[in-house]
Amino acid sequence: MRLSTSMIYQQNLNSITNAYSKWQATGVQLATGNRVNSPSDDPIAASQAVGVNQMQAQGAQYSAARSTAEASLSLESTVLAQVTTAVQGIQSLLVQAGDGTLGDSDRQSLATKLQSYKDQLLTLANTQDANGNYMFAGYKTGAAPFKQDADTGAVTYVGGDTAVSQDVDSSRTMTIGDTGKTVFDSLTAGYTVEPDDAPSETNVFNTIDLALKALNTPLDDADDAARATYNADMAKAQRGMSNALDNVSSVQSAAGSKLNELDTLDSIGTDRATIYTTRLNDLIGADPYQVISDYSKQQTALQASYATFNAMQKLSLFQTNS
């Protein structure tokens, strides 16, 4: 079969087009590092890669959630440590207040120090995070969870009743923000009960107010009944602060355990991310050395096709040798 000039021309043009397409596709692989850059390159691998990408995205979301949880729990743990120090200071002060040789002026001085501790605890109870959210307010983060009556000095919890929680892994939801009620108005198992079976005071601020009232009551000229009442109130305040310390320590311990768990989950998440990356590379990744070799060969083939095409264009039936 005879080949016409137009057919030869078209065949050479097709050869150039095909060579250019292969070279360009390999160039894309070289630029992206991927063997599969569109579903048509490998439909099965592309489909499986979509699933792996989704798992990677979900893993990244949980990683970000754990970072948020860690920041919240770290701040809470720091504040609780300060609360513990303040409560221990109050306990030491109450022991001093039990000294029967103290006069009214001495007790008034202790009352002043105790009021300072109360103010400090109130400030800690209304701690805000870096975003201005109140830490111990539950989900009512926009307003201070503890309010103090200007006339009586009584402190009331007005925050939320539900602790802030966060999904930190596919099967783990973690409390990352305890309510003020949990920290400052609760009892831990094993707490010291009242000797007369009366209800134990749960509110740390009420306990402080009880001690303040006793310290501010003149006793220099008081009778035995008044002194007995003072001693009973101070003893109850000591039991209350002991219970408060146990409760705060329990909450702080729980926060520390959660931080340790977050470290473990982060380690697992990192391992998963590595597995996902490896799987994705197996599905759509390209061998860089092979791609570079193919790119170089295809470039050479394309140049050869151009040279052949140019040489063909110069041919003519009327061309003679000189």
C-alpha positions in Angstrom: 0.0 0.0 0.0 1.3 3.4 -1.0 1.5 6.1 1.7 0.6 9.6 0.6 2.6 12.6 1.7 -0.3 13.7 3.9 -0.5 10.4 5.7 3.2 10.4 6.4 2.8 14.0 7.7 -0.1 13.0 9.9 1.7 10.0 11.3 4.7 12.1 12.3 2.5 14.7 13.8 0.7 12.1 15.8 4.0 10.7 17.0 5.0 14.2 18.2 1.7 14.7 19.9 1.8 11.3 21.7 5.4 11.9 22.8 4.6 15.3 24.1 1.6 14.0 26.0 3.7 11.3 27.7 6.5 13.8 28.5 4.0 16.3 29.9 2.3 13.6 32.0 5.6 12.5 33.4 6.4 16.2 34.1 3.3 16.4 36.2 4.4 13.3 38.2 7.8 14.9 38.7 6.2 18.1 40.0 3.7 16.5 42.3 5.6 13.4 43.3 2.5 11.4 42.5 1.9 8.6 40.0 -1.8 9.2 40.1 -2.8 12.8 39.5 -6.3 12.3 38.1 -8.8 9.4 38.5 -8.2 8.3 34.9 -4.6 7.5 35.8 -5.6 4.6 38.0 -9.3 4.6 39.0 -9.0 1.9 41.7 -6.0 3.6 43.4 -7.6 7.0 43.1 -10.8 5.7 44.8 -8.9 4.1 47.7 -6.8 7.3 48.0 -10.0 9.3 48.6 -10.8 7.1 51.7 -7.2 7.5 53.0 -7.3 11.3 52.6 -10.6 11.4 54.5 -9.0 9.5 57.4 -6.0 11.8 57.3 -8.3 14.8 57.5 -10.2 13.3 60.4 -6.9 12.5 62.2 -5.7 16.2 61.7 -9.0 17.4 63.2 -8.6 15.2 66.3 -5.0 16.3 66.6 -6.1 19.9 66.7 -8.8 19.0 69.2 -6.2 17.4 71.5 -4.1 20.5 71.3 -7.1 22.6 72.4 -7.8 20.1 75.2 -4.2 20.1 76.3 -4.1 23.9 76.6 -7.3 24.0 78.6 -6.3 21.2 81.0 -2.8 22.6 81.4 -4.2 26.0 82.4 -6.7 24.3 84.7 -4.0 22.3 86.4 -1.9 25.4 86.9 -4.9 27.3 88.5 -5.8 24.3 90.7 -2.2 24.2 92.0 -2.6 27.8 93.0 -6.0 27.0 94.6 -4.3 24.2 96.6 -1.6 26.6 97.8 -4.3 29.1 98.9 -6.4 26.4 100.7 -3.3 25.2 102.5 -2.5 28.7 103.6 -6.1 29.0 105.0 -5.6 25.7 106.9 -2.5 27.0 108.5 -4.2 30.3 109.4 -7.2 28.4 111.0 -4.8 26.4 113.1 -3.3 29.6 114.4 -6.8 30.9 115.1 -7.4 28.0 117.4 -4.8 29.3 119.9 -6.7 30.2 123.0 -4.2 32.9 124.0 -5.0 35.1 121.1 -6.7 38.4 121.7 -9.3 40.2 119.6 -6.7 42.2 117.8 -4.8 39.1 116.9 -7.9 37.4 115.6 -8.8 40.6 113.6 -5.4 40.4 112.0 -6.0 36.8 111.1 -9.4 37.8 109.7 -7.7 40.3 107.4 -5.4 37.6 106.1 -8.2 35.2 105.7 -10.2 37.8 103.7 -7.2 38.2 101.4 -7.2 34.4 100.8 -10.9 34.5 100.0 -10.3 37.3 97.5 -7.5 35.3 95.9 -9.7 32.2 95.6 -12.5 34.2 94.1 -10.1 35.6 91.5 -8.8 32.1 90.7 -12.4 30.8 90.5 -13.1 33.4 87.9 -10.0 32.8 85.8 -10.2 33.4 82.1 -8.2 31.7 79.4 -6.3 33.3 76.5 -9.6 33.8 74.6 -11.4 35.5 77.4 -13.5 32.5 78.3 -14.2 31.8 82.0 -12.5 28.5 82.8 -14.9 27.2 85.5 -18.1 28.4 84.0 -19.1 25.2 82.1 -20.6 26.2 78.8 -21.6 29.7 80.1 -18.1 30.9 79.3 -19.1 34.5 78.5 -19.7 35.5 82.2 -17.9 35.2 85.5 -19.2 32.0 87.2 -18.9 33.3 90.7 -20.6 36.5 91.9 -20.0 38.2 95.3 -22.8 40.1 97.1 -21.6 43.6 97.7 -23.3 43.8 101.1 -22.9 40.4 102.7 -19.7 39.2 100.9 -21.4 35.9 100.1 -20.1 34.2 97.0 -22.6 32.4 94.7 -22.0 30.1 91.7 -24.0 31.3 88.6 -22.1 29.3 86.0 -23.2 26.4 83.9 -23.9 23.0 85.3 -22.4 21.0 82.4 -18.6 20.6 82.1 -17.0 21.4 78.8 -16.1 18.3 76.8 -14.2 17.7 73.6 -13.9 14.8 71.1 -10.2 14.0 71.2 -10.3 10.8 69.2 -12.8 8.7 67.3 -14.0 6.9 70.4 -13.0 9.3 73.2 -14.8 12.3 74.5 -13.0 14.0 77.3 -14.0 16.6 79.9 -11.6 19.5 79.4 -13.2 22.2 81.7 -14.6 21.4 85.1 -17.4 23.6 86.4 -16.8 25.8 89.4 -19.4 23.8 91.3 -17.2 20.7 90.9 -14.1 22.5 92.1 -15.3 24.8 94.8 -18.7 23.4 95.9 -18.3 19.6 96.1 -17.1 16.8 98.4 -14.8 13.9 97.5 -15.5 10.4 98.6 -14.0 9.8 102.1 -14.6 13.4 103.3 -14.6 14.2 107.0 -18.1 14.2 108.3 -19.5 16.5 111.0 -19.5 14.9 114.5 -23.2 15.7 115.1 -24.2 14.1 111.7 -25.1 17.6 110.5 -24.7 18.2 106.7 -21.1 18.9 105.8 -20.4 22.3 104.2 -19.5 21.8 100.5 -18.9 25.4 99.5 -15.3 26.6 100.2 -16.4 30.2 100.3 -19.2 29.5 102.8 -16.5 27.8 105.0 -14.3 30.8 104.8 -17.2 33.1 105.7 -17.9 30.9 108.8 -14.3 31.4 109.9 -14.4 35.1 109.2 -17.5 35.6 111.2 -16.0 33.8 114.1 -12.7 35.7 113.9 -14.5 39.0 113.8 -16.5 38.2 116.9 -15.0 39.9 120.1 -14.1 37.3 122.7 -11.9 39.2 125.2 -14.9 39.8 127.5 -17.0 36.9 126.2 -18.5 34.1 128.4 -17.7 30.4 128.0 -20.7 29.8 125.7 -19.4 32.4 123.2 -16.0 30.9 123.3 -17.4 27.4 122.9 -19.3 28.6 119.8 -16.1 30.1 118.4 -14.2 26.9 118.9 -17.0 24.9 117.3 -17.1 27.2 114.3 -13.4 27.1 113.8 -13.3 23.3 114.1 -16.1 23.1 111.5 -14.1 25.5 109.3 -11.0 23.3 109.6 -13.0 20.2 108.6 -14.5 22.1 105.7 -11.1 23.3 104.4 -9.7 19.8 104.8 -12.6 18.5 102.6 -12.1 21.3 100.2 -8.4 20.4 99.8 -9.2 16.8 99.2 -11.7 17.8 96.5 -9.4 20.2 94.7 -6.6 17.6 94.8 -9.0 15.0 93.3 -9.9 17.3 90.5 -6.3 18.3 89.8 -5.3 14.6 89.8 -8.0 13.9 87.2 -6.7 16.8 85.1 -3.2 15.3 85.2 -4.4 11.9 84.2 -6.2 13.4 81.2 -3.0 15.2 80.2 -1.2 11.9 80.3 -3.9 10.3 78.2 -3.7 13.1 75.7 0.0 12.4 75.3 -0.8 8.7 74.6 -3.5 9.6 72.1 -1.1 12.0 70.4 1.5 9.2 70.1 -1.1 6.9 68.6 -2.3 9.7 66.3 1.2 10.2 65.0 1.6 6.5 64.3 -1.7 6.5 62.4 -0.6 9.5 60.4 2.6 7.7 59.4 0.5 4.7 58.3 -1.9 6.8 56.3 1.0 8.6 54.6 2.7 5.3 53.7 -0.5 3.8 52.4 -1.2 6.9 50.3 2.3 6.8 48.8 1.8 3.2 48.0 -1.5 4.0 46.2 -0.6 7.1 44.2 3.0 7.9 44.9 5.7 7.8 42.2 9.2 6.5 42.3 11.2 9.7 41.9 14.2 7.9 40.3 12.0 6.1 37.8 10.1 9.3 37.0 13.3 11.3 36.4 14.6 8.5 34.2 11.3 8.4 32.2 11.2 12.2 31.9 14.7 12.2 30.4 14.0 9.4 28.0 10.7 10.9 26.9 12.3 14.3 26.4 14.9 12.7 24.2 12.2 10.8 22.2 10.2 14.1 21.8 13.3 15.9 20.5 13.9 13.0 18.0 10.3 13.2 16.8 10.7 17.0 16.2 13.9 16.4 14.3 12.3 13.7 12.1 9.3 15.9 11.5 11.5 18.8 10.5 13.5 16.6 8.2 10.4 15.3 6.5 9.1 18.8 5.8 12.2 19.4 3.7 11.6 16.4 1.4 10.1 17.0 -2.1 9.5 14.9 -5.2 11.2 17.6 -7.2 14.3 17.8 -4.9 17.5 16.7 -6.7 21.0 16.1 -5.6 23.4 18.8 -6.5 
